[in-house]
């Protein structure tokens, strides 16, 4: 029987395929050996919670591995997933070798705390089980465990590193632990207690890191579980990614020999690879003239500038007190990679909104390069301007109160019931029983305070003018840009600075609607309408900007798109934890799409090569994704195609069975593939096709300064419900001789709808133009134009 919850007495049988093998077992978690009870072949009767471990022995053979399962009998089953560690308690509490005790064989800990065994980096063997909320056992294997953390090692509930290794049987934990990061394989995980925030629920670090999800920034995923050791309740903990080479393997597929990792825990040091490239970058930044754009561009070849800007903006936003002298980690691929930063340990952030950490940098005497690097780069105008914009987006979009409160409410719902039991177990209920709710509400208040602090600090640090209220949104889901940067989440609801130009851009199409105009509303002013999709304005008072979309006679096709693909995947794993080629579909509509009747193919001569399966497991949610593995392994599941994707490049086709026959909906031509990039649309479902620098799967594609645009598709336009028309005769239009502008003189006495099509029927302009004269920009290749209006 597998590990799990049972509600009655059970009988467990033990077998070994080796003829003549003798099996010995234990019922207390201790290691079996020939002195322990011998299994006679009669099932073992278990009436109460029991950690059962067994091992096979035979003369002339190597001893078999220890196997085991823990049976929780007539116990309360939590509403969260469950992690169980089963091990000989000698490894925990023995004074000489125990890792959970002060003992007599210890070393000093963080901050000069007294010597203790739990400060050692000792690894001990244990069985690791993972149960889903519906009691399915997904992982059961022998692992190595080690105490994790610094000051938190003093807490009664300590964090564990859980490490898979061939030494213990298998070198991976084949488990898709994190919804926010699907399809990853893990060599190890953390069972974290929440860090310094432990007594108050322990959610701060997980909450803040989850808030960065969707940003081009590496963060540790978070998933709450209830832990048991040898069947004994151990409170709730958090499954987290490790922030070492295991993290890079899981997220990028690179092994230790492929990477350099530098960490700064009070001093710069290498943990993998070497510091040759880091020192090269360091020497250049410290000696080059950073005011020159050529110097800045060279820095962008050393570091992933998006990763660095987002990392610094988030750390400064949350005012992390355990940073920057500590908890800095960056890595690169040794072949041709740029340095990227990993967010970690934010449990001492979000406490003091009055702090101005970047301001402290300006006046500090820091000599450590990793602390002074931002000061060198801020000498460059382009970097400084982009830092200001990035910090605005972090405060106004990423940490929007609605988004933060929604995540906090979700975490409270997950942990509310369990916290009372957890707090009673650790004897903190008498003092902290209400602290969890207090902590949730405090974080909500901190979101408001830190957003205001971010704009106040920007004004102080960069001598900016008044920060006015600014909101940016769209009438339907769309990806808008803010001074060339994608707004991570709409609405943007923050501030922006007087006398600082702001450029916002909207796509021509989104869902089944067409861009109509920008609606600009300023305090104490009449609303304005601007019809260009890219506008630049100055924010001189409280301002609301909305991209308005409307149904038109023609709009872009709405529905499924071939969104991203990998023909050389070395990172993401399917259900069998194999790294196969994959294709991601995206549903651009606002309704779910059943895949029944759809086909995928890599040859134009057979569009029905692979029929997609519909039903509950074949539904693509609104604005959601669906992954198909090109594995030639159809037995693995209905989402495994019967073909692979050639690495040298090729084509891909998406079709559908209609009443008229097979209709080709979408197609892509992709270039030769490599393991570090993918190919797809940006943003999701758009017409621009890129080699994507940051592969993603099952989630939205990420913008990057290093994405390479290969080509633009002409969108498929479809007819919608005709609009009522009125003939207009008092309008004049003419194109300038250099074909750069269209002049429109509207003397109709009212607003008009103007449409402009190219000779091949592509809609390139749609504007609602009020009475008066208008000049519209034209792009090369649009002429000759067919223009009509009503």
Secondary structure by P-SEA (a helix, b strand, c coil): ccccccccbbbbbbbbcccbbbbbbbccccccccccccccccbbbbccccccccccccccccccccccccccccccccccbbbbbbccccccccccccccccccccccccccccccccccbbbbbbbbbbbccccccccbbbbbbbbbbcccccccbbbbbbbbcccccccccccccccccccccccccccccccccccccccaaaaaaaaaccccbbbbbbbbbbbbccccccccccccccccaaaaaaacccccccbbbbbbccbbbbccccaaaaaaaaaaaaccccccaaaaaaaaaacaaaaaaaaaaaaaaaccccccccbbbbbbccccccbbbbbcccccccccccccaaaaaaaccccccccaaaaaaaccaaaaaaaaaaaaaaacccccaaaaaaaaaaaaaacaaaaaaaaaaacccccccaaaaaaaaaaaaaaaaaaaaaaaaaaaacccccccbbbbbcccbbbbbccccccccccccccccccbbbbbbbccccccccccbbbbbcccccbbbbcccbbbbbbccbbbbbbbbbbccccccccccccccccccccccccccccccbbbbbbcccbbbbcccbbbbccccccccbbbbbccccccccccbbbbbcccccccccccccbbbbcccbbbbbbbbccccccccbbbbbccccccccccccccccccccccccccccccbbbbcccccccccccccccccccbbbbbccbbbbbcccccbbbbbbcccbbbbbbbbcccccccccccccccbbbbbbccccccbbbbcc
